[in-house]
Amino acid sequence: MSHTPNSPHARDIAAHLHPYTNLAVHPEVGPHILTRGEGIYVYDDEGKKFIEGMSGLWCASLGFSEKRLVKAATKQLETLPFYHNFAHKAVEPAIELADYLVRHAPVPMSKVFFTNSGSEANDTQVKLVWYYNNILGRPEKKKIIARHGAYHGVTVAAASLTGLQYAQNGFDLPIKNILHTDCPHFYKYGAEGESEEQYATRLADNLEQLIQSEGPDTIAAFIAEPFLGAGGVIMPPKGYFEKIQPILETHDILFIVDEVISGFYRTGDMFGTQTYNLKPDLITLAKQLSAAYQPIGAVMVSEKIHDVLVEGSRKYGLFGTGFTYSGHPVPAAVALETQKIYDDRNIGAHVKAVSVTFQRRLHGLKDHPLVGETRGLGLIGAVELVADKSARQNFDPGHKVGAFVTGKAMEEGLILRPLANDSVAFCPPLIITEAQINDMFDAFARALDETAGYVAGL
Ligand SMILES: Cc1ncc(COP(=O)(O)O)c(C=O)c1O
């Protein structure tokens, strides 16, 4: 494709190294430039309007024109645009946000450490877990178990936890001391005749075996999203966490729950931890923490962890980690206002109410000849497209069926995201109405029918 010289498109291709983009084809396809937003809609530079069916990257929970967040940022920028939180300094928005999060934590938590992103937060989790065991005099207890299909971010440690090949290809990852156990996807990996509960038992047994073969004294932590997000929006099989958690307790293995997508009402509950009755020692937050209007992530630590960190300072003096922008006052003020909006509008009740229509429309796609599985909870879901429904067989990845259907959806004015195995995710802003949910699934149904034509010609 040729672009007018010096156009934004040409300059993007010339100067911008894009994250998570096929760099070899980018000069051909060029950028799709979004210029403004209104509610759940975004508009591109040609004025075309789209429903943002993914809240951007699972994050713009309040849509794209929330004036209260603009005001909160502006007020903070005019008052104190930056100050740090190192060496006993503090800024008020960070104090208030930490206090709010501790008071609303899904299980008792002691302190909040701020980062700029989910990746940095998970990177920090790895450091905290290692530090914790060093201070406890258990230098061999360092391995962290994640799951195949998990997404935990892109820093060197977070990408190592991520169990998706594309985040590791060519990067010399994973680093040592990171292990992966089963992806908990019953539809894909459940054996013939096996019930969901039996499958969950098998995965718990596999985890126990992995721990035994590595040596329980070498395993420091287990990290899990309440449901897998970027790995395909995969809800755990029935009984999964009930079987996993006692194993962690038996072997004194810390439980890190990554709430980066599930946190802040995506399931209708404030946290996925509540939805699945989890008992984390550490929690990772980002994305909907600030409705994505400002970059901010966080690690929440329990008293048990914090006590050991304090011991560490008795040994080393400084707790030697922190980002220049940890607790930056502007994102912290925006995150705090985001929480107030969630409370004022009772967003959890709204999600629970409209998710009935969302889930009905989502699962209504199950009868379509291309749809193998529909899965979802609250205002998140996915459909998995398959070549053979009875054999649960995916298409040849080379046919890019998932990318085809999301391309058609785009033509229908709907932005969605293809994930692994031709799964297509839905994760709209939490403010979406029932009428808009219907518009979204109507547009997707049209795209799906067009895809059926494409598939028939393969
Ligand atoms: C569950 C989960 N953890 C961590 C991350 C990484 O967050 P970030 O992209 O803000 O670094 C993501 C991003 O999608 C995520 O979905």
The ligand as an SDF file (V2000), in Angstrom:
LIG
                    3D

 16 16  0  0  0  0  0  0  0  0999 V2000
   -3.4370  -11.1380   33.0910 C   0  0  0  0  0  0  0  0  0  0  0  0
   -2.4290  -10.1270   32.6380 C   0  0  0  0  0  0  0  0  0  0  0  0
   -1.3320   -9.9110   33.3730 N   0  0  0  0  0  0  0  0  0  0  0  0
   -0.4060   -9.0120   33.0230 C   0  0  0  0  0  0  0  0  0  0  0  0
   -0.5330   -8.2820   31.8780 C   0  0  0  0  0  0  0  0  0  0  0  0
    0.5230   -7.3080   31.4920 C   0  0  0  0  0  0  0  0  0  0  0  0
    0.0740   -6.0100   31.6830 O   0  0  0  0  0  0  0  0  0  0  0  0
    0.7350   -4.7990   30.8880 P   0  0  0  0  0  0  0  0  0  0  0  0
    0.4300   -4.9820   29.4470 O   0  0  0  0  0  0  0  0  0  0  0  0
    0.0860   -3.5830   31.5200 O   0  0  0  0  0  0  0  0  0  0  0  0
    2.1980   -4.8370   31.1530 O   0  0  0  0  0  0  0  0  0  0  0  0
   -1.6610   -8.4550   31.0640 C   0  0  0  0  0  0  0  0  0  0  0  0
   -1.8320   -7.6930   29.8290 C   0  0  0  0  0  0  0  0  0  0  0  0
   -2.7030   -7.9480   29.0090 O   0  0  0  0  0  0  0  0  0  0  0  0
   -2.6240   -9.4190   31.4450 C   0  0  0  0  0  0  0  0  0  0  0  0
   -3.6940   -9.6690   30.6870 O   0  0  0  0  0  0  0  0  0  0  0  0
  1  2  1  0
  2  3  1  0
  2 15  2  0
  3  4  2  0
  4  5  1  0
  5  6  1  0
  5 12  2  0
  6  7  1  0
  7  8  1  0
  8  9  2  0
  8 10  1  0
  8 11  1  0
 12 13  1  0
 12 15  1  0
 13 14  2  0
 15 16  1  0
M  END
$$$$
